[in-house]
Amino acid sequence: MFKKPPTFISNTSDDVLRTIEYFPEDEYLKDNSSFFNLRPEVINSFVPEILIQASPLCPGDGPYLLVAIPSVHNHMHVREAIRNTWGSIASGRKWPRKSVAVDVKLVFFLGVNEATNMSDLKAESGRHGDIVLGNFLDTYRNLSVKIAFILHWTITYCSNAKHLLKVDEDTFVNIPLLIDILHNVSKQQERYIIGHKHNFHKPPVVRRGRWSVNESVYPLSYFPRYTYGHSYDISHKAVRDLLTAYKYMPLVLVEDAFFTGILAKTMGIPRIHCPRFASASETNRCLLLEDKFVSQLGFGKNTSDYYDTWSMIVNNKCRK
């Protein structure tokens, strides 16, 4: 646990800082610790072909924050809403009434399926330069592969990014607050993953349904503690370690449990809980304006939600 709140660069309130803490040890897995060792041979090896490349790529000395958003081909309207609202900070360090002194790059990552329209994606890429399309099958059950693709792309084309934020399309992010937190956490720890810790003390493994995990790849009854997948940040020094672990560990298709739980534990990457990352139970958009939350869920079904929340931030007026 953090001994004392670090000194934040801007006006982030102390009540936010006091909530940040390291995950406790996964003591319930101590009898199964041998599972969390890299296998002697590569299990998951792929260098995905890039069909559409973001342009321009990352500068040699940055950016400070790479925002990676998994997307799908027919969500053009969602991508446009993100670019025009919270993601617009990637176009020039601008946020209402805030001074942001670091560079932010926004990239949408997609795979392919039978409905992929290459012409539309290439045209969108030509307009914005923030699309990366990999030659792998884009399905829900392939999300762990998609995250590995993001890690591979980051290491290959954006290796100097200080932080990699993985964020889902249905999530709105308060970028200045996130940057403040990252600046200060990084003073105490250079290698870490930070997000909202799963609510279960011992996250159970599901064997049936959408999030099912086969016992042949993960035989234990519980996952290590992990962050929810809607938004979590990986520091620069942890990105390569996660990709290494991905290659040498059995592939679990539950993305957040796999990367921020199993692989982080395997590589000894500290996991940090910040409850101001999105919580499914908190839908008060005013908390984004008031710098009480880094991220919130529930966007995407209606793109007006992005614009309404952004208008609230721009006009500095809360509408509950």
C-alpha positions in Angstrom: 0.0 0.0 0.0 1.2 3.5 -0.7 2.7 4.9 2.6 1.4 8.4 1.9 -0.3 10.2 -1.0 2.2 11.4 -3.5 2.3 15.1 -4.5 0.2 15.6 -7.6 1.2 17.9 -10.4 -2.2 19.7 -10.7 -5.2 20.1 -8.5 -6.2 16.4 -8.1 -7.9 16.1 -4.7 -6.4 14.1 -1.8 -9.4 11.9 -1.5 -8.6 10.4 -4.9 -5.0 9.8 -3.9 -5.9 8.0 -0.7 -7.8 5.4 -2.5 -4.8 4.1 -4.5 -3.2 0.9 -3.2 -1.3 -2.1 -4.3 -3.2 -5.4 -4.7 -2.8 -7.8 -1.8 -0.9 -11.0 -2.4 -2.9 -13.8 -4.0 -2.5 -15.9 -0.9 -5.2 -18.4 -2.0 -3.0 -19.4 -4.9 0.1 -20.1 -2.9 -0.3 -23.9 -3.2 -0.5 -23.5 -7.0 2.4 -21.1 -7.5 4.2 -23.5 -9.9 1.5 -22.8 -12.5 2.7 -19.2 -12.8 6.0 -20.0 -14.3 6.8 -19.4 -18.0 6.7 -22.6 -20.0 10.0 -23.8 -21.5 8.8 -23.4 -25.1 6.8 -20.8 -27.0 3.0 -21.6 -27.0 1.5 -18.5 -28.6 3.7 -17.2 -31.4 2.4 -14.8 -34.1 3.6 -11.7 -35.9 0.3 -10.4 -37.4 0.4 -8.8 -40.8 -0.7 -5.2 -40.7 -3.3 -4.5 -43.4 -3.8 -0.8 -42.4 -1.1 1.2 -40.5 -1.7 4.3 -38.4 0.1 7.4 -39.7 2.0 9.2 -38.5 3.5 6.7 -36.1 4.8 7.6 -32.7 7.6 10.2 -32.4 11.0 8.9 -31.2 10.6 10.3 -27.7 7.0 9.5 -27.0 4.1 9.9 -26.7 3.6 10.0 -22.9 0.3 8.1 -23.3 -0.8 5.8 -26.0 -4.5 5.2 -25.9 -5.4 1.8 -27.5 -9.0 1.2 -28.2 -10.1 -2.2 -29.5 -12.8 -1.5 -32.1 -14.7 -3.3 -34.9 -15.2 -2.4 -38.5 -18.8 -1.2 -38.4 -18.4 1.1 -35.3 -17.3 4.1 -37.4 -19.8 6.3 -35.6 -18.4 5.4 -32.2 -14.8 6.1 -33.3 -15.9 9.5 -34.6 -17.7 10.3 -31.3 -14.5 9.4 -29.3 -12.3 11.5 -31.7 -14.7 14.5 -31.2 -14.9 14.3 -27.4 -12.5 12.9 -24.9 -10.2 11.6 -27.6 -9.7 15.0 -29.1 -6.9 15.6 -26.6 -4.7 13.5 -29.0 -5.0 16.3 -31.5 -3.2 18.9 -29.5 -2.9 18.7 -25.7 -6.3 20.6 -25.2 -8.8 19.9 -22.5 -11.3 22.5 -21.2 -9.7 24.6 -18.4 -6.8 22.1 -18.0 -3.2 22.4 -19.0 -1.8 19.1 -20.4 1.9 19.2 -20.9 2.4 15.8 -22.5 1.6 14.2 -25.8 -1.3 11.7 -26.2 -1.8 9.4 -29.2 -5.1 7.7 -29.9 -5.2 4.4 -32.0 -8.1 2.1 -32.8 -7.2 -1.5 -33.3 -9.2 -3.9 -35.4 -9.0 -7.4 -36.8 -10.9 -8.8 -39.8 -14.0 -10.8 -40.4 -16.3 -11.7 -43.3 -18.1 -8.3 -43.0 -15.0 -6.1 -43.0 -15.2 -3.4 -45.6 -11.6 -2.6 -46.5 -12.6 0.4 -48.7 -14.4 2.1 -45.9 -11.6 1.5 -43.3 -9.0 2.7 -45.7 -10.9 5.9 -46.4 -11.4 6.4 -42.6 -7.7 5.8 -42.1 -6.9 8.3 -44.8 -8.9 10.9 -43.0 -7.7 10.3 -39.4 -4.5 8.1 -39.5 -5.5 6.4 -36.3 -6.6 3.0 -37.6 -4.5 -0.2 -37.2 -6.0 -3.3 -38.9 -4.3 -6.6 -38.2 -4.7 -9.8 -40.2 -6.3 -11.9 -37.5 -9.9 -13.0 -36.9 -11.8 -10.3 -35.0 -14.2 -12.2 -32.6 -15.1 -11.8 -29.0 -13.4 -15.1 -28.2 -10.2 -13.7 -29.8 -10.0 -10.7 -27.6 -6.8 -11.9 -25.8 -5.2 -12.3 -29.3 -6.3 -8.7 -30.1 -4.7 -7.4 -26.9 -1.5 -9.2 -27.7 -1.6 -7.6 -31.1 -1.8 -4.2 -29.4 1.2 -5.0 -27.2 3.1 -6.2 -30.2 2.3 -3.0 -32.2 3.2 -0.8 -29.2 6.6 -2.4 -28.8 7.3 -2.4 -32.6 6.0 1.0 -33.6 5.5 3.0 -30.4 8.2 1.6 -28.1 8.9 4.9 -26.3 5.4 5.4 -25.1 5.6 5.9 -21.3 2.1 4.4 -20.8 -0.3 2.2 -22.7 -4.0 2.8 -21.8 -6.2 -0.1 -22.9 -9.8 1.3 -23.0 -13.0 -0.1 -24.4 -15.2 1.8 -26.8 -18.0 2.1 -24.3 -15.8 4.0 -21.8 -15.3 7.7 -21.4 -11.9 8.8 -20.0 -10.9 11.9 -18.1 -7.4 12.1 -19.6 -6.0 15.0 -17.5 -6.9 13.2 -14.3 -5.4 9.9 -15.6 -2.2 11.7 -16.5 -1.9 13.3 -13.0 -2.4 9.9 -11.4 0.2 8.2 -13.7 2.8 11.0 -13.1 2.5 10.5 -9.3 2.2 6.7 -9.1 5.3 6.5 -11.4 7.3 8.4 -8.8 7.0 5.4 -6.5 6.8 2.5 -9.0 8.1 2.4 -12.6 6.7 -1.0 -13.5 3.0 -1.6 -12.9 -0.6 -2.1 -14.1 -3.2 0.2 -12.6 -7.0 0.0 -12.9 -10.1 -1.0 -10.9 -9.6 -4.3 -9.0 -12.2 -7.0 -9.6 -14.7 -6.9 -6.8 -14.4 -10.6 -5.8 -11.7 -11.3 -3.2 -11.1 -14.6 -5.1 -12.2 -14.1 -8.7 -13.9 -17.4 -9.7 -13.1 -19.2 -13.0 -16.3 -19.8 -15.1 -16.4 -23.1 -17.0 -19.5 -22.5 -19.1 -21.0 -19.7 -21.1 -19.5 -16.6 -22.7 -16.5 -16.3 -20.4 -15.8 -20.0 -20.1 -12.3 -21.2 -19.5 -11.2 -24.8 -20.4 -9.5 -26.6 -17.5 -6.8 -27.7 -20.0 -5.4 -24.2 -20.2 -6.2 -23.0 -16.7 -7.0 -25.8 -14.2 -7.3 -23.6 -11.0 -10.6 -22.6 -9.6 -9.7 -18.9 -9.1 -7.9 -16.3 -11.0 -5.2 -14.1 -9.5 -6.7 -10.7 -8.6 -7.0 -8.6 -11.7 -8.3 -5.3 -13.0 -11.6 -4.9 -15.0 -10.9 -4.7 -18.7 -12.8 -1.6 -19.6 -9.8 0.6 -18.7 -6.4 -0.1 -17.4 -3.0 1.4 -17.8 0.3 -0.5 -18.4 3.5 1.3 -17.6 6.3 1.3 -20.2 8.4 -1.2 -18.4 5.6 -3.7 -18.1 4.4 -3.8 -21.7 7.3 -6.0 -23.0 7.0 -8.3 -20.0 3.3 -9.0 -20.7 4.0 -9.8 -24.3 6.8 -12.2 -23.3 4.5 -13.9 -20.8 1.8 -14.1 -23.5 4.1 -16.2 -25.7 5.1 -18.7 -23.0 1.8 -19.2 -21.1 -1.4 -21.1 -22.0 -3.9 -18.8 -23.7 -6.9 -17.8 -21.6 -9.6 -16.1 -23.5 -10.8 -13.9 -20.6 -8.7 -10.9 -21.6 -8.6 -8.9 -18.3 -8.1 -11.9 -16.1 -5.3 -13.2 -18.5 -3.3 -10.0 -18.9 -3.8 -8.1 -15.7 -4.1 -11.3 -13.5 -2.3 -14.4 -14.8 0.4 -12.8 -16.9 1.0 -9.9 -14.4 1.4 -12.4 -11.6 3.7 -14.6 -13.7 6.0 -11.7 -14.4 5.8 -10.2 -10.9 4.3 -7.0 -12.2 2.7 -4.9 -9.4 -1.0 -4.4 -9.8 -2.4 -1.2 -8.4 -6.0 -0.6 -7.5 -7.5 2.8 -8.2 -11.3 2.7 -7.6 -11.7 6.0 -9.6 -11.4 3.9 -12.7 -14.8 2.9 -14.0 -17.3 1.1 -11.8 -20.4 -0.5 -13.3 -22.4 0.8 -10.4 -21.4 4.5 -10.8 -23.2 6.4 -13.6 -23.1 10.0 -12.4 -21.4 11.8 -15.3 -20.8 14.8 -13.1 -18.0 12.9 -11.4 -16.0 13.1 -14.7 -16.4 16.9 -14.7 -15.5 17.1 -11.0 -12.3 15.0 -11.4 -13.6 12.3 -9.2 -13.5 9.5 -11.8 -10.8 8.6 -14.4 -13.3 6.7 -16.5 -16.9 5.7 -16.7 -18.9 3.0 -18.6 -22.2 3.0 -20.5 -21.3 4.9 -23.7 -21.5 3.7 -27.3 -25.1 2.5 -27.7 -26.1 6.1 -28.3 -23.3 8.3 -29.4 -25.1 11.3 -28.1 -23.9 10.2 -24.6 -20.3 11.1 -25.6 -21.3 14.5 -26.9 -23.7 15.3 -23.9 -20.9 14.5 -21.4 -18.3 16.4 -23.4 -20.6 19.4 -23.6 -21.0 19.3 -19.8 -17.2 19.3 -19.4 -16.7 22.1 -22.0 -19.4 24.3 -20.4 -18.3 23.4 -16.9 -21.9 22.7 -16.0 -23.1 19.5 -14.3 -26.4 18.0 -15.6 -27.5 15.1 -13.4 
